[in-house]
């Protein structure tokens, strides 16, 4: 029985554009979360300052 990783890769050749895009999104996920957190904190602070 194939695991989910094998099922997900079915039809996608190694080094394909889809695989490159997936790895790029995984790399950028943490910096994007940090960015959104910092922006939301700055927005809250700016609302408190008259």
C-alpha positions in Angstrom: 0.0 0.0 0.0 1.4 3.4 -1.0 1.7 6.1 1.6 0.4 9.6 1.2 3.7 11.0 -0.1 3.8 8.5 -2.9 0.2 9.2 -3.8 0.9 12.9 -3.8 3.9 12.5 -6.1 2.2 10.2 -8.5 2.4 11.9 -12.0 4.9 14.5 -10.9 8.4 13.9 -12.2 11.3 14.6 -9.8 12.4 18.2 -10.3 9.1 19.2 -11.9 7.7 22.7 -11.6 5.0 21.5 -9.2 7.5 19.9 -6.8 9.7 23.1 -7.0 6.7 25.3 -6.2 5.7 23.0 -3.3 9.2 23.1 -1.7 9.3 26.9 -2.2 6.0 27.4 -0.4 7.2 25.2 2.4 10.4 27.3 2.8 8.5 30.6 2.7 5.7 29.5 5.1 7.5 30.4 8.4 8.7 33.9 7.3 5.2 34.6 6.0 3.7 33.7 9.3 6.3 35.8 11.2 5.5 38.7 8.8 1.8 38.5 9.4 2.3 38.3 13.2 4.6 41.4 13.2 2.2 43.4 11.0 -0.8 42.5 13.2 1.1 43.6 16.3 2.1 46.9 14.7 -1.5 47.5 13.6 -2.7 47.0 17.1 -0.1 49.3 18.5 -0.8 52.0 16.0 -4.5 51.9 17.0 -3.6 52.5 20.6 -1.5 55.6 19.8 -3.7 58.7 19.4 
